[in-house]
């Protein structure tokens, strides 16, 4: 991913919530949004997906 991409900004309530969870629980959040953070989770996931697509396209463009 690009170095400027920050999927969980420090001002985010979801970031504060995720920061207190064990590392293995963070993967579960990709599939089940934390209660009360559904809108923020969807926005983060859309950003992450777009960044991954751009990264993949850039990789294949260099080959």
C-alpha atoms as one frame of an Amber mdcrd trajectory, in Angstrom:
protein
   0.000   0.000   0.000   1.007   3.577  -0.482   2.809   5.126   2.432   0.282
   7.992   2.663  -2.705   5.692   3.129  -4.032   5.723   6.671  -7.111   3.479
   6.991  -7.755   4.427  10.596  -7.018   8.099  11.252  -6.110   8.939  14.830
  -9.221  11.134  15.178 -11.445   8.181  14.335 -13.599   6.553  16.998 -13.106
   3.267  15.175  -9.320   3.709  15.390  -9.542   4.160  19.145 -11.752   1.091
  19.402  -9.461  -1.017  17.187  -6.384   0.117  19.102  -7.665  -1.614  22.212
  -8.383  -4.962  20.541  -6.027  -7.934  20.292  -4.348  -8.149  16.861  -6.252
 -11.307  15.838  -9.595  -9.545  16.397  -8.763  -6.851  13.852  -9.105  -9.357
  11.011 -12.621 -10.177  12.178 -13.524  -6.479  11.812 -12.944  -6.794   8.061
 -15.916  -9.125   7.880 -18.177  -7.931  10.695 -18.314  -4.184  11.337 -18.018
  -3.194  14.995 -21.395  -2.253  16.462 -21.966   1.472  16.217 -19.236   1.974
  13.608 -20.942   0.532  10.497 -20.795   3.743   8.427 -17.172   4.454   9.317
 -16.230   0.814   8.691 -17.769   0.868   5.215 -15.930   4.100   4.369 -12.632
   2.631   5.593 -13.175  -0.589   3.675 -13.936   1.343   0.478 -10.702   3.345
   0.907  -8.693   0.194   1.531 -10.204  -1.515  -1.517  -9.462   1.461  -3.762
  -5.876   1.653  -2.497  -5.383  -2.077  -3.066  -6.750  -1.809  -6.615  -4.432
   1.131  -7.393  -1.472  -0.715  -5.908  -2.227  -3.802  -7.985  -2.647  -1.777
 -11.175   0.623   0.060 -10.531   2.419  -3.238  -9.964   1.201  -4.713 -13.233
   1.875  -1.482 -15.149   5.568  -1.727 -14.146   5.924  -5.312 -15.393
